[in-house]
């Protein structure tokens, strides 16, 4: 009996048993990939992974997942302007949904905040940023079987192979511990898992069983997912009750101090004031770093310790800023006061949502109202422009929105 035939039988058996979740399992037998898996066995066993775990994890895994390699290969450079990045993440829909989640999970959020000292609004903001409050987990086409995804990267992506091997070992430890069934061990193409999108090594370091059922389940247990996120922030020095940062007005010579660290009192003495005009800050001896996300023409921020703790979740400044701003909005605080230096005629986050709503009302757009102006929205804009006798450029603008309002 040929090896290909034997693996075909395994695929059938494990499919019947419900062990083969989602896409990536069909295709021709790949001897190179199977040899990689075979060679990986002794490496995993040295890390304490039992043979039965390895066999169960890789049963039926005969080809790498092409979508994983495609996504890894075509990751675009991050060139999004900060206001566009924030528009997609800090907008009225995210705030409204987050406040509904706050009411629905009030007891859970109170318990997590009491135990770890991380404010509820911050946890909700992270949940929104990572999985749209879990909505992404309801879209099977966007999820991958984590061991397959990581094995694919380790086998076929030289740039990420070391990372993928380490994460694959951690994923197998999760499976072996029984925290999640094989069929539920799903995540992004790079292995980020669950409501709060933890890579396997971070899950092992920070995973919490908040609901007390004996498993750290960030895939289906919202309490476990939120507690795991809170534990990460707590262990990295989150300062309970203190701000992540302050929006400030840049004085005429302020740009020269970009990325410098001073006490809040020292910043105030240099002429850095809050948009309200106040030059006073609580805890004036605390240190802060000056961040300019859009140069001297945009809002400036003095970032406190908690901003840098947020970066332990995701190391991008833009990510930490978005979490902080969304958390403030969820807590009922004011958003950014000063205007971002958007190009003339461009739309704000609220106006992008209104644009989609008006296109939908007129029958041009049938997609999700989310403020993300993707290909579906651009096609709808183009259709409206043609029928309205406007220049067909597919561009969302103030003039287009005014035409729709008419």
N, C-alpha and C positions, 0 to 999 in steps of 0.2 A: 504494500500500500504506500503511495507516494506521500511525502510530507504535506504537499498542498491539499491532498484529499483528506488527510488526518485533520488539518486545521479547519477545513470546511466542515467536518463533522463537529468539531469543537464549537465553531460559530453557531451552528444549528442548535446544539444542545444548550449552550448558554443563552441563546436567544429565547428558546422555549422557557427556560428558567427565569427569564426576565433580567439577565445580568448585563445585557448590552444596550446601554442607553444612548439615544440620539444618533447624530450623524457621524460619519467617518469610519463606518465599519465595512462598507462595501468596497469592492475594488479587487484588483489582481493581487495575488500573493507576492510579497516583496521579500525576497530572501535576504537582502542586505539589511533591511530593518529588523527582520526576525533574528538575524545573527547579532545585531546590536543588542536586542532584548536579551538574548541568550547570554551574551558577554556581560550584561549588566547584572545578572542574577548574583554572581559571587560578590560583586561590589555591594549590592544591597544586603546580602546576608551578613557581611562584615559589620554592617550598621544595625544589626539586630532584627532584620526583617525575616520572618519565617518563610519557608518554602511554600507553605499553603497559601500565605498572603500573596506572594509573588505569582503563583499559578492562577489564583483567582483574579488578581488585578490585570494580568495580561492575557487571560483566556480570550481567544478570538481576536486579539490585537495582531493583525497580520500585515497591515499597511499603515504608513504614517498618515496623518490627517492633512490633506493638501490645503485646506482653508487656513490652518494654523501657519503654515509656511508662507502662504500668500499674505496674510496679515502681518507677519513678522517682516517680510521682505519689503512691503510697501507702506511702512510707517512714515508718514510725512513729517518733515521738520516742523517744529512748533513755531508758526509765524502768525498765529491769530492775535489780533490787537486785544489789549486787555479788556476794553469795553465790550467787544464781541464775545470774549470768553465769559465775562460776567453776565452778559445778557442771557446766555444759554443756561445759566445756573442760578442766578439770583434774580428772580422775576416773580410777579404776583401769583402765578400758578403754583410754583414751588412753595411759596409762603402759605398760600391757602391750603394746599394739601398737607403741608407740615403741621399746620395748626389743627387740622382735623385729626392727624395722627397723634398729636399731643393729647388731645381729648380722649381718643380711643385707648391709648396706651398710658394713660395718666399714672396708674399705679406702678406699672413697670418702670416708667421713667423716674418716678419719685424714688423707687427702691434703688435703681442704678445710681442715681445722683447721690443718694445718702451713703451708699457703700463706697463709691469711688471718688466723689467730690467733683465730678464733671457735670456742668450745667446741662439741663435737658435740651435747651435750644441748640447747643453745640453738637450733641449727639444726633439730633434730628437733622441738622445741616449736613453732617457727614453721611447719614443714611440717604439723604436726598442726592448728594453729590455722587455717591458710590453706586446706587442702584435704583434711583428714583423711588425711594421708599419701598423697594422690593419689586417694583413693576418689571424690571428687567429679567427677574427670575421666572416670570410668567411667559417669557418669549423664548421657547426652546431653540429656535434657530440661532440664537446668539450664545448658546451655552455649549460647552465641550466637556467630554469626559476627561477629567484632569490628568490622570496618568497617561492617557493617550496623547493629550496636547503637550505635556512636558516631555514625554519620550520622543515625540516628533521634533520638538525644538532641540533636544539633546542630540538627536541623530542627524538632523538636517540643517541646523542653523549654527554655524561655527561661532558667531558672535555671542550667542546666548547659551551655548552648550553647557558651560560650567554652572551657570545659574540654574538651568533647567534640570541638570543632574541632582543638584542639591535640593531643589524643590520637589523633585520626584521622590527622593528618599523620604522627605518629610510627608509627602502625600501618602506614601505607603505606610508610614507610621500611623497616620490618622486612620487609614482603613483598618490597620491591624488592631488599633485601640478600640474599634467598634463605635466611634463617635458618629459615623455616618455609614449608610449602606453603600455598596458599590454603585448601585444605580443612581444614587443621589450625589455622588462625588463629582459634581460639575462646577464649572467656572468659566472664566474668560479664556481666550486663546493663550494667554500667558500664565494661567493658573490662579488668578485672583478669584476667591470663592465667597459665595453667600451674600447676605443682605449688605454687609459692610465690607465686602471685597478684600479678604485677607489672603495673601499668598501662604502656602503651607507652612513655611518656617515661622512666619509671624503668628499664624494660628497656634502652632505648638507653644510659642512663647507667651501668648496673651489670652488664649482661649478660656472662656469662663462658662460653666454650667450654671446659669442664673435661674433657670426654671426648676432645678433640682431633680431632673429625671435621670441623672447619671451620665448624660452625654453632653458634650460641648457642640451644640448643633446650630451653626450660624446660617444654615441653609433654610430651615423651616421654623426655627424658634427665634422670634423677634427679641425676647428677653436675652437669650444667649448672644445674639449678634450685637445688640446695643451694649451689653456688659463687656463684651470682648473689645469693642472700640473704646469704651471708657477705661478699661484696664490698660490698654496701650498708652493712652494719654496720661493716666495716673502714674504709671511706672516710669514715664519719661519726664515727670516733673510738673504736671499741670498744677497751676496755682488757682485754687478754688476761689471763686468770687471776684477775680481780677480780670481786667480787660485784656484782650488780645492786642489792642492797639487803638490809636486815636487818629482820626482824620485831622489834618492841620492845614493852615494856609501858609504857603511858602513865601517867606519874605524875599525882597528883591535880590538878595545875594545868597539865597538859601540853597541853590543847586550845588554849590561847592562842597556842601556838607553831606552829600549823598553817601549812604552806606556807613556813615560814621556813628559811633556810639557815644552817647552822653546821658547824663541824668535829665529827667524831665525839667528840673529847675534850670539846668544849663541851657536846654533848648528854649525855654521861655525867655531867658535872658538874651538870647540871640534874636528874638523877635518871632519865634514860631508860636502861633496862636491857633486856637480852635475856630472853626467857621462861625461860631456864635460871637467871636470877638474876645472871648476870655483867654487870658494867658496863664491861667492856673490849671494845674492838674492834680488829681489825688495822688498821694504817695510820691511827692516831688523828688524824693531821693532815688526812686527806681530808675533803672537805665532803659534806654530805648534806642532803636536803630532807625535812621531816616531812610524810608523807601520811596522812590519815585517810579511809579509804574508806567507813566506816560510822559516823562520828562517834566520840565518846569511849567508846561502849560496845563498839566492835569492836576488832580487832587494829590496831595502828599500825605504820608502816613508816618507816625512814630510807632514802631512795632515793639511790643513788650515780649516778655518771656513766653507767654502762651502762644504767640504767633509761631515761634520756633518749635514749640512742642507740637503744634499742628503739622509742621513740616516733617515730623517723624512719621506721620501717616502717609504723606506724599511730599516729596522734597521740593516741589515747585512753589515758588512764591505766590504765583497766581492762584494755585489751589488753596493755600492757607488763607489768602485774602478772601476768596470766594466763600470759604467756610465761615470765616469771621463775619463777613457782611450778611450772609444768609442767616446766621445765628442771631445777629442783632435784629434783623427784620422779623424773625420768628418770635423773638422776645418782645416785640412791639416797639422796638427802638427805631430811630430814624436811619434811613440809608445814607448813602454818600450825598453830601450837600452840594459840593462843587461839581461842575459839569466836566465830563471827559472831553478831550479834544477830538470829537468825532468829525469826520468829513462833512462838509456842508451838504445838507439835504438828507442825511442818513437818519435812521429811525432808532428810537430808544427801545428798551426791552418791552415796555408796555405797548408801544406802537407796533412792534413786530407781531405781538399777539393779536392786536386789533386788526391788523392787515389780514392775517389768516382767517379771523372770524368773519370779516366782511367778504373775503373771497369765497368762503364757505357758504355764507348766506346767499350769494349770487350764483352758487352752483359751479364755481370754477375749481374749488378745492375740496377734497374729500379726506385729506390726511388728518393727522393728529394736530390739535391746537397746542403748540408747545413753544412757539417763539423761535424755533429753529428753522431758518429759511433754507431748506435743502432743495433738492431737485424737484420734488413735488410742488413746493410753493413757487419755485421759479417758473415751472410749466404753467401753473395757474395764473401767475402774473402775466406771462406772455399771452395766454389765451384772452385774458381780459383786455390787454393792450390792443390786440388785433381787433377785437369786436368794438372797442371804444374809439378806434381810430387814432390811437397813440403810437408813439415810436415803440416798436417791439424789441426791447432790450432785456426783458426779464429782470430788471433791477428794481429792488424795493427802495422807495424814496418817499420823501415828504409829498412831492407833487403827485405821486401815484396814490398815496393814501388819501389825499384831498379829493382826487378823482373818484375814488371808491366811496368816500363819504357823500359825494354829490349824488 
